[in-house]
Amino acid sequence: MARALFDPERGYYTRHIQTVGARGDFSTSATLSPSLGAAIAAWIKAESRIQPRLRHVIEIGAGDGSLMHSVRKALGWWTRRRFTFHIVETSPVLREQQQKRLGSQVHWHTDIESALAQAQGHAFIYHNELLDAFPATLVQWSAAEQRWFEVWVPESLHPHEIDAAHYSVLRHTAFKDGQRCEMHPSIRDWLRNWTPQWKGGAMLSIDYGDEFPQLYHRRPHGTLRAYLLHQRLTGADIYANPGRQDITADINFTDYAAWLREFGATQITCHTLADLLRPHGAPPQLLDAEGAGSAFKCLVHRPQACA
Ligand SMILES: C[S@@+](CC[C@H](N)C(=O)[O-])C[C@H]1O[C@@H](n2cnc3c(N)ncnc32)[C@H](O)[C@@H]1O
């Protein structure tokens, strides 16, 4: 998955993604409506009442730039002037699109460490549908052997060597035979690398997923899937066009929250996206109980010193 998405020569995000949104392979809540930008701007304003001296805003994984555009617009001229805006983006194709849209209003970085260094460690950070693009490790429960196996490509089962202490899936033994789940050591490694540099501010993490184990309720095949031209692909089709299609998995927020706690951050709130968007004129498909707004979670964390 890491190579299919991020290989420098042939990865989907590095080379082949055209754009995010109606003309791309998938849409996000950010490309569907400016209400997410308005909600994030309101969050930044509320956080800056608590930490009024903060001067940096960082978006990680900015897609076509529409979210940063709507956040800046909704902040308004007066508040916008107080902040320096940064985007952390690994895709050269998307960075070019963002630069066309946002011009000199934003500083670009290829990793969060560089953005945090410019902000002297103090920043309001947000990301939408970033975590679901991180490479996942697929595992399968064997009821006969009462243990988890890692699923390799092409499909075959292998004993895993992952430390169960950090992954709720590996400590769970109550699934039916053959249950598949995803884990994200890639996200834990990423957090472990940059959180020591984060000294002040707050982070809003928005993504699809749920607490474990309800994330896998009625999902015996797990959540791993691919998208090509707005078509959802599962099973063997996930591996059919490496580098040509997006591959994604839901986020296990039980683990995500535990890792941030482990690395010293404090969780302040956890809402659904519908809760976040309701006051900001979101379209019905983002608010209804069965829709995206309920499937997405929004977590706010602060580094320990600011909690
Ligand atoms: C699914 S898109 C979401 C785009 C945008 N946030 C939105 O809501 O429309 C994922 C974005 O994260 C970027 N990305 C993936 N991994 C990243 C990483 N490790 N650091 C920074 N950006 C990353 C991708 O290039 C892309 O811009």
The ligand as an SDF file (V2000), in Angstrom:
LIG
                    3D

 27 29  0  0  0  0  0  0  0  0999 V2000
   -7.6410   11.8100    0.7430 C   0  0  0  0  0  0  0  0  0  0  0  0
   -6.7270   13.2500    0.3930 S   0  0  0  0  0  0  0  0  0  0  0  0
   -7.6010   14.4690    1.3600 C   0  0  0  0  0  0  0  0  0  0  0  0
   -7.3860   15.8690    0.8570 C   0  0  0  0  0  0  0  0  0  0  0  0
   -8.0280   17.0270    1.6300 C   0  0  0  0  0  0  0  0  0  0  0  0
   -7.6350   17.0360    3.0280 N   0  0  0  0  0  0  0  0  0  0  0  0
   -9.5390   17.0040    1.5080 C   0  0  0  0  0  0  0  0  0  0  0  0
  -10.2110   16.8180    2.5200 O   0  0  0  0  0  0  0  0  0  0  0  0
  -10.0400   17.1750    0.3860 O   0  0  0  0  0  0  0  0  0  0  0  0
   -5.2230   12.9510    1.3050 C   0  0  0  0  0  0  0  0  0  0  0  0
   -4.2130   14.0810    1.2380 C   0  0  0  0  0  0  0  0  0  0  0  0
   -3.1260   13.8210    2.1320 O   0  0  0  0  0  0  0  0  0  0  0  0
   -1.8790   13.9080    1.4190 C   0  0  0  0  0  0  0  0  0  0  0  0
   -0.9430   13.0540    2.1560 N   0  0  0  0  0  0  0  0  0  0  0  0
   -0.9270   11.7040    2.2420 C   0  0  0  0  0  0  0  0  0  0  0  0
    0.0260   11.2880    3.1080 N   0  0  0  0  0  0  0  0  0  0  0  0
    0.6040   12.4120    3.6020 C   0  0  0  0  0  0  0  0  0  0  0  0
    1.6260   12.6600    4.5700 C   0  0  0  0  0  0  0  0  0  0  0  0
    2.2800   11.6680    5.1930 N   0  0  0  0  0  0  0  0  0  0  0  0
    1.9460   13.9480    4.8480 N   0  0  0  0  0  0  0  0  0  0  0  0
    1.3070   14.9740    4.2270 C   0  0  0  0  0  0  0  0  0  0  0  0
    0.3270   14.7980    3.3070 N   0  0  0  0  0  0  0  0  0  0  0  0
   -0.0110   13.5410    3.0040 C   0  0  0  0  0  0  0  0  0  0  0  0
   -2.2570   13.5030    0.0150 C   0  0  0  0  0  0  0  0  0  0  0  0
   -1.3080   13.8730   -0.9400 O   0  0  0  0  0  0  0  0  0  0  0  0
   -3.5880   14.2700   -0.1240 C   0  0  0  0  0  0  0  0  0  0  0  0
   -3.3760   15.6530   -0.3350 O   0  0  0  0  0  0  0  0  0  0  0  0
  1  2  1  0
  2  3  1  0
  2 10  1  0
  3  4  1  0
  4  5  1  0
  5  6  1  0
  5  7  1  0
  7  8  2  0
  7  9  1  0
 10 11  1  0
 11 12  1  0
 11 26  1  0
 12 13  1  0
 13 14  1  0
 13 24  1  0
 14 15  1  0
 14 23  1  0
 15 16  2  0
 16 17  1  0
 17 18  1  0
 17 23  2  0
 18 19  1  0
 18 20  2  0
 20 21  1  0
 21 22  2  0
 22 23  1  0
 24 25  1  0
 24 26  1  0
 26 27  1  0
M  CHG  2   2   1   9  -1
M  END
$$$$
